[in-house]
């Protein structure tokens, strides 16, 4: 059995360390405070008995649990990230523990009237009777993805303490800066040395994902012309009005708040400007590569049309690919998904196989030669004050890791 008290203690020791990443930084890790948790993890890995524990100049952590069988077993890995999102503060996290959740509203912060309610977040009702860890309403929690790290280390500790559970060599990898899209950028796949791996970075218990968005970022710059408004007739060009035309010309219902499952979108996530110049920042997402390319083409075609309309180059649009759908790299080795699915069923979890409406380190790692499906870590409502995690989900995720290791070894022996 995995100790509930130990899981809670370990998880809280991680989330109370601020590791918020910063997209405006050019360093790796992007914030110096990520080293605080990284160094703690290195010492913890050594203490529980893992081997070849290392941390490089960019704070990428690797470690090895040696095989305890004599037959040949594929080397597998488990990966999580220790940074938290800059979308909401991760400083001074004060976790609250809700024992035997009763299915009613949880007052996170009475002073600020911040309430975690099942009437809005209906997933809460899945966890009646369980122990929840929430925020105090002033920070995010950091279950994304410190829960994954907690589960991986807890699983390795359990395997070390229970040598009767047979497994092959297991590699661990913990990364910085995943939340700003750089988690895999400096990951040394060759040094890691696994045939395949799993990111423990999903949400609801049972999630198992091997498809994700194709992703790109677009920066749209609109140039205007400022003239005194009292004498502006026929002379002023207001870049903000042109920006409004651009925004309204894209499909209004193809935005995050109107799409689900395999549906892609255009997402305007930042806008600032004045009469002289306005900048729009978009992310473009689609699971289907043809639809993805079509979305990029739509933005470029719209740019050309508006330039033609205004008789000048008033708009420039630059689009950069960010990551691609890992399904292309995982489908040829679908047995790695099958093992995870079987492991979940073995510990009485119903697998929820679905596409990721986002990306993980695994999407990039799969294209770097390390096929890497994603498994639930248990948290909900990431990147904000309503984030919470059921402790029982963390325990189950830990059991799934142990069972994957065991199944991989047994299947190799029976070949």
C-alpha positions as CSV (number, residue, x, y, z in Angstrom):
1,X,0.0,0.0,0.0
2,X,1.1,3.5,-0.8
3,X,1.1,5.7,2.4
4,X,-1.5,8.5,2.2
5,X,0.3,10.5,4.9
6,X,3.6,10.2,3.1
7,X,2.1,11.3,-0.2
8,X,0.5,14.4,1.4
9,X,3.7,15.3,3.2
10,X,5.9,15.0,0.1
11,X,3.4,16.9,-2.1
12,X,3.1,19.8,0.3
13,X,6.8,20.0,0.6
14,X,7.0,20.6,-3.1
15,X,4.1,23.0,-3.7
16,X,5.2,25.4,-0.9
17,X,8.4,26.1,-2.9
18,X,7.8,28.8,-5.6
19,X,8.9,27.6,-9.0
20,X,7.0,29.9,-11.4
21,X,8.6,30.1,-14.8
22,X,9.0,33.3,-16.9
23,X,8.5,33.4,-20.7
24,X,10.3,36.7,-21.0
25,X,13.6,35.3,-19.6
26,X,16.3,33.9,-21.9
27,X,18.0,31.7,-19.2
28,X,17.4,28.0,-18.5
29,X,15.8,27.6,-16.1
30,X,13.9,30.8,-16.8
31,X,13.8,31.7,-13.1
32,X,16.5,31.2,-10.4
33,X,13.9,30.0,-7.9
34,X,13.4,26.8,-9.8
35,X,16.8,25.7,-8.5
36,X,15.3,25.6,-5.0
37,X,13.1,22.7,-5.7
38,X,15.5,21.1,-8.3
39,X,18.3,20.9,-5.7
40,X,15.9,19.5,-3.1
41,X,14.7,16.8,-5.5
42,X,18.3,15.8,-6.3
43,X,19.0,15.2,-2.6
44,X,15.8,13.3,-2.1
45,X,16.5,11.0,-5.0
46,X,19.8,10.2,-3.5
47,X,18.4,9.6,-0.1
48,X,15.8,7.1,-1.2
49,X,18.5,5.1,-3.0
50,X,18.3,5.9,-6.7
51,X,21.5,5.7,-8.7
52,X,23.3,8.0,-11.3
53,X,21.4,11.0,-9.9
54,X,22.5,14.1,-11.8
55,X,21.5,17.7,-12.4
56,X,23.0,19.6,-15.3
57,X,23.8,23.3,-15.8
58,X,20.2,24.0,-16.9
59,X,18.5,22.2,-14.0
60,X,17.5,19.0,-15.9
61,X,17.4,16.1,-13.4
62,X,18.0,12.5,-14.3
63,X,18.2,9.4,-12.1
64,X,18.1,5.6,-12.5
65,X,16.4,2.7,-10.7
66,X,18.4,-0.4,-11.7
67,X,16.7,-3.5,-12.9
68,X,16.1,-6.3,-10.3
69,X,15.6,-9.1,-12.8
70,X,18.1,-11.1,-14.8
71,X,16.3,-11.2,-18.1
72,X,16.4,-8.4,-20.7
73,X,13.7,-5.7,-20.2
74,X,13.3,-2.5,-22.2
75,X,14.4,0.6,-20.3
76,X,11.5,2.9,-19.6
77,X,11.2,6.3,-18.2
78,X,8.9,8.6,-16.2
79,X,9.0,12.4,-16.7
80,X,7.5,15.4,-15.0
81,X,8.2,19.2,-14.7
82,X,8.8,21.2,-11.6
83,X,8.0,24.7,-12.8
84,X,4.6,26.2,-12.4
85,X,2.6,28.4,-14.7
86,X,3.2,32.2,-14.8
87,X,-0.6,32.6,-15.5
88,X,-1.1,32.9,-11.7
89,X,1.2,33.4,-8.8
90,X,2.8,30.4,-7.2
91,X,4.4,32.4,-4.4
92,X,3.5,31.6,-0.7
93,X,1.2,28.6,-1.6
94,X,-0.8,27.7,1.5
95,X,-2.5,24.3,0.8
96,X,-5.7,23.4,2.6
97,X,-6.6,19.8,3.3
98,X,-10.2,18.9,3.1
99,X,-10.9,15.5,4.7
100,X,-13.9,13.4,3.5
101,X,-15.2,16.0,1.1
102,X,-18.9,16.2,1.4
103,X,-19.8,17.4,-2.1
104,X,-20.7,20.9,-1.0
105,X,-19.0,24.3,-1.7
106,X,-15.5,24.8,-0.3
107,X,-14.7,28.3,1.0
108,X,-11.2,28.8,-0.2
109,X,-11.0,32.4,0.9
110,X,-13.8,34.0,2.9
111,X,-12.3,37.5,2.8
112,X,-12.1,37.5,-1.0
113,X,-15.3,35.4,-1.4
114,X,-13.4,32.8,-3.5
115,X,-15.5,29.6,-3.5
116,X,-14.7,26.2,-5.1
117,X,-18.2,25.0,-6.0
118,X,-19.4,21.8,-7.6
119,X,-22.2,23.9,-9.2
120,X,-19.5,25.4,-11.4
121,X,-16.7,22.7,-11.2
122,X,-18.9,19.6,-11.4
123,X,-15.8,17.3,-11.4
124,X,-15.7,17.8,-7.7
125,X,-18.6,15.5,-7.3
126,X,-16.4,12.6,-8.5
127,X,-14.5,12.8,-5.3
128,X,-17.1,12.8,-2.6
129,X,-15.7,11.1,0.5
130,X,-12.1,11.6,-0.6
131,X,-9.3,13.9,0.7
132,X,-8.8,17.0,-1.3
133,X,-5.9,19.5,-1.3
134,X,-6.9,22.9,-2.4
135,X,-5.4,26.4,-2.5
136,X,-6.3,29.2,-0.1
137,X,-7.7,31.2,-3.0
138,X,-4.7,33.5,-3.4
139,X,-2.3,31.3,-5.5
140,X,-2.4,28.3,-7.7
141,X,-1.6,25.0,-6.1
142,X,1.2,23.6,-8.3
143,X,-0.3,20.1,-8.8
144,X,0.7,20.8,-12.4
145,X,3.1,19.2,-12.2
146,X,4.5,18.7,-8.7
147,X,1.9,15.9,-8.3
148,X,3.6,14.0,-11.1
149,X,7.0,14.4,-9.4
150,X,5.5,13.3,-6.1
151,X,4.0,10.2,-7.7
152,X,7.1,9.2,-9.6
153,X,9.4,9.5,-6.5
154,X,6.8,7.8,-4.3
155,X,6.6,4.9,-6.8
156,X,10.4,4.6,-7.0
157,X,10.6,4.5,-3.2
158,X,7.9,1.9,-3.1
159,X,9.7,-0.3,-5.6
160,X,13.0,0.0,-3.7
161,X,11.2,-1.0,-0.5
162,X,9.5,-3.9,-2.2
163,X,12.0,-5.9,-4.2
164,X,9.5,-8.6,-4.7
165,X,7.9,-6.4,-7.4
166,X,10.0,-7.3,-10.4
167,X,11.0,-4.5,-12.9
168,X,13.6,-3.6,-15.4
169,X,15.7,-0.4,-15.5
170,X,13.7,2.7,-14.9
171,X,14.8,6.3,-15.8
172,X,13.5,9.4,-14.2
173,X,13.6,12.9,-15.7
174,X,12.4,16.2,-14.2
175,X,12.5,19.4,-16.3
176,X,12.2,23.1,-15.8
177,X,10.2,25.6,-17.9
178,X,7.6,23.2,-19.3
179,X,4.9,25.8,-18.7
180,X,6.5,28.2,-21.1
181,X,7.0,25.6,-23.8
182,X,10.7,24.9,-23.2
183,X,10.6,21.8,-21.0
184,X,12.1,19.5,-23.6
185,X,14.3,22.0,-25.4
186,X,17.5,21.0,-23.6
187,X,16.5,17.4,-22.6
188,X,19.2,15.0,-23.6
189,X,17.3,12.0,-24.9
190,X,20.4,10.0,-25.6
191,X,21.8,10.4,-22.1
192,X,18.4,9.6,-20.6
193,X,18.7,6.2,-22.4
194,X,15.1,5.0,-22.3
195,X,13.3,3.2,-25.1
196,X,10.1,5.0,-24.3
197,X,8.7,7.1,-21.4
198,X,5.5,8.4,-19.8
199,X,4.9,12.0,-18.7
200,X,2.9,12.1,-15.5
201,X,1.2,15.4,-16.4
202,X,-2.5,14.7,-17.1
203,X,-5.5,15.7,-15.0
204,X,-8.5,13.5,-14.0
205,X,-7.8,10.0,-12.7
206,X,-7.8,7.6,-15.6
207,X,-6.6,10.0,-18.3
208,X,-4.3,8.3,-20.9
209,X,-3.3,10.5,-23.8
210,X,-1.1,10.0,-26.9
211,X,-2.5,12.7,-29.1
212,X,-2.1,16.4,-28.7
213,X,-2.5,19.6,-30.7
214,X,-0.3,20.8,-33.5
215,X,0.7,24.2,-32.2
216,X,1.9,27.5,-33.6
217,X,2.2,31.1,-32.3
218,X,1.3,34.1,-34.4
219,X,2.3,37.7,-33.9
220,X,0.2,40.2,-35.9
221,X,1.5,43.8,-36.1
222,X,-0.7,46.6,-37.5
223,X,0.8,50.0,-38.4
224,X,-1.3,53.1,-38.3
225,X,-0.7,56.8,-38.7
226,X,-1.2,59.3,-35.9
227,X,-2.4,62.8,-36.8
228,X,-4.0,65.4,-34.5
229,X,-7.6,64.3,-34.3
230,X,-8.9,67.8,-35.1
231,X,-7.3,67.7,-38.5
232,X,-7.3,63.9,-39.1
233,X,-9.8,63.6,-41.9
234,X,-8.3,61.6,-44.8
235,X,-5.0,61.4,-43.0
236,X,-5.3,59.4,-39.7
237,X,-5.1,55.6,-39.9
238,X,-6.1,54.0,-36.6
239,X,-4.3,50.7,-36.1
240,X,-6.7,49.6,-33.4
241,X,-9.7,49.7,-35.9
242,X,-7.7,47.6,-38.4
243,X,-6.9,45.2,-35.6
244,X,-10.6,45.0,-34.8
245,X,-11.3,44.1,-38.5
246,X,-8.6,41.4,-38.3
247,X,-10.1,39.9,-35.1
248,X,-13.7,40.0,-36.4
249,X,-12.7,38.4,-39.7
250,X,-11.5,35.2,-38.1
251,X,-14.2,32.5,-37.4
252,X,-15.8,33.7,-34.1
253,X,-16.9,30.3,-33.0
254,X,-13.4,28.7,-33.5
255,X,-12.0,30.0,-30.2
256,X,-11.2,28.0,-27.0
257,X,-14.5,28.9,-25.3
258,X,-16.5,27.4,-28.1
259,X,-14.5,24.2,-29.0
260,X,-13.9,20.8,-27.5
261,X,-12.4,17.3,-28.2
262,X,-10.7,17.4,-31.6
263,X,-11.9,20.8,-32.6
264,X,-9.1,23.4,-33.2
265,X,-9.1,27.1,-32.6
266,X,-7.5,30.6,-32.9
267,X,-6.8,32.1,-29.5
268,X,-6.1,35.8,-29.1
269,X,-4.2,35.8,-25.8
270,X,-2.6,39.3,-25.8
271,X,-3.5,42.6,-27.4
272,X,-1.9,46.0,-26.9
273,X,-1.6,49.1,-28.9
274,X,-2.5,52.7,-29.8
275,X,-3.3,54.6,-32.9
276,X,0.2,54.3,-34.3
277,X,0.7,50.5,-33.8
278,X,-1.2,47.6,-32.4
279,X,0.1,44.1,-31.7
280,X,-2.0,40.9,-31.5
281,X,-0.7,37.6,-30.2
282,X,-2.4,34.4,-31.1
283,X,-1.9,30.7,-30.6
284,X,-3.2,28.4,-33.3
285,X,-4.2,24.8,-32.4
286,X,-5.5,21.8,-34.3
287,X,-5.1,18.0,-33.9
288,X,-5.4,17.5,-37.7
289,X,-2.3,18.6,-39.5
290,X,-4.2,19.6,-42.7
291,X,-6.6,21.7,-40.6
292,X,-3.6,23.1,-38.8
293,X,-1.9,24.2,-42.0
294,X,-5.2,25.6,-43.2
295,X,-5.6,27.8,-40.1
296,X,-2.2,29.3,-40.6
297,X,-3.1,30.0,-44.3
298,X,-6.3,31.7,-43.2
299,X,-4.4,34.2,-41.1
300,X,-1.9,34.9,-43.9
301,X,-4.7,35.3,-46.5
302,X,-6.5,37.7,-44.2
303,X,-3.3,39.7,-43.8
304,X,-2.9,40.0,-47.5
305,X,-6.6,40.9,-48.0
306,X,-6.4,43.8,-45.5
307,X,-3.2,45.1,-46.9
308,X,-4.8,45.1,-50.4
309,X,-7.9,46.9,-49.0
310,X,-5.8,49.6,-47.4
311,X,-3.4,49.8,-50.4
312,X,-0.3,49.5,-48.2
313,X,1.5,47.0,-46.0
314,X,-0.3,47.9,-42.8
315,X,-0.3,44.4,-41.4
316,X,2.6,41.9,-41.0
317,X,2.0,38.4,-39.6
318,X,4.7,36.1,-38.5
319,X,3.8,32.5,-37.6
320,X,6.2,30.1,-35.8
321,X,5.5,26.4,-35.2
322,X,5.8,25.3,-31.5
323,X,5.1,21.5,-31.4
324,X,3.3,18.8,-33.3
325,X,0.8,16.0,-32.6
326,X,2.8,13.1,-31.0
327,X,0.2,10.6,-32.3
328,X,2.4,10.2,-35.5
329,X,5.3,9.0,-33.3
330,X,3.4,6.9,-30.8
331,X,1.1,4.9,-33.1
332,X,4.0,2.8,-34.5
333,X,4.7,1.7,-30.9
334,X,1.2,1.4,-29.6
335,X,2.2,-1.3,-27.2
336,X,3.5,1.4,-24.8
337,X,-0.1,2.8,-24.6
338,X,-1.5,-0.7,-24.2
339,X,0.8,-1.4,-21.2
340,X,-0.4,1.8,-19.5
341,X,-4.0,1.0,-20.2
342,X,-3.5,-2.5,-18.8
343,X,-1.8,-1.1,-15.8
344,X,-4.7,1.1,-15.0
345,X,-7.2,-1.7,-15.3
346,X,-5.0,-3.8,-13.0
347,X,-5.3,-1.2,-10.2
348,X,-9.1,-0.8,-10.8
349,X,-9.0,2.4,-12.8
350,X,-11.2,2.9,-15.9
351,X,-8.9,4.4,-18.6
352,X,-10.0,7.6,-20.3
353,X,-8.2,7.6,-23.6
354,X,-8.6,11.0,-25.2
355,X,-6.7,13.8,-27.0
356,X,-4.8,16.4,-25.1
357,X,-6.2,19.9,-25.7
358,X,-2.7,21.3,-25.2
359,X,0.8,19.9,-25.2
360,X,3.3,18.3,-22.8
361,X,7.0,17.7,-22.7
362,X,6.1,14.4,-24.2
363,X,4.8,15.9,-27.5
364,X,8.3,17.4,-28.2
365,X,10.2,14.4,-26.8
366,X,8.3,12.0,-29.1
367,X,9.7,14.0,-32.0
368,X,13.2,13.8,-30.4
369,X,13.1,10.0,-30.5
370,X,11.5,9.3,-27.1
371,X,7.9,8.2,-27.6
372,X,6.1,9.6,-24.6
373,X,2.3,9.2,-23.9
374,X,0.8,11.2,-21.0
375,X,-0.8,9.7,-17.9
376,X,-3.0,11.4,-15.3
377,X,-1.4,13.1,-12.3
378,X,-4.8,13.8,-10.7
379,X,-5.2,17.5,-10.4
380,X,-8.0,19.8,-11.7
381,X,-8.4,23.5,-12.6
382,X,-4.7,24.1,-13.3
383,X,-3.1,27.5,-13.5
384,X,-5.4,29.3,-11.1
385,X,-6.8,29.7,-7.5
386,X,-9.4,27.0,-8.0
387,X,-6.8,24.2,-8.5
388,X,-7.3,21.1,-6.4
389,X,-6.2,17.5,-6.3
390,X,-7.7,14.4,-4.6
391,X,-5.0,12.5,-2.6
392,X,-6.6,9.2,-3.6
393,X,-5.8,10.1,-7.3
394,X,-2.2,10.7,-6.5
395,X,-2.1,7.3,-4.7
396,X,-3.6,5.6,-7.8
397,X,-1.2,7.3,-10.1
398,X,1.7,6.0,-8.0
399,X,0.2,2.5,-8.2
400,X,0.0,2.9,-12.0
401,X,3.7,3.7,-12.3
402,X,4.6,0.6,-10.2
403,X,2.3,-1.6,-12.3
404,X,3.7,-0.3,-15.6
405,X,7.2,-1.2,-14.4
406,X,6.0,-4.6,-13.4
407,X,4.1,-5.3,-16.6
408,X,6.9,-4.2,-18.8
409,X,9.2,-6.7,-17.0
410,X,6.7,-9.6,-17.1
411,X,5.9,-9.1,-20.8
412,X,9.6,-9.1,-21.7
413,X,10.1,-12.3,-19.8
414,X,7.2,-14.0,-21.6
415,X,8.3,-13.1,-25.1
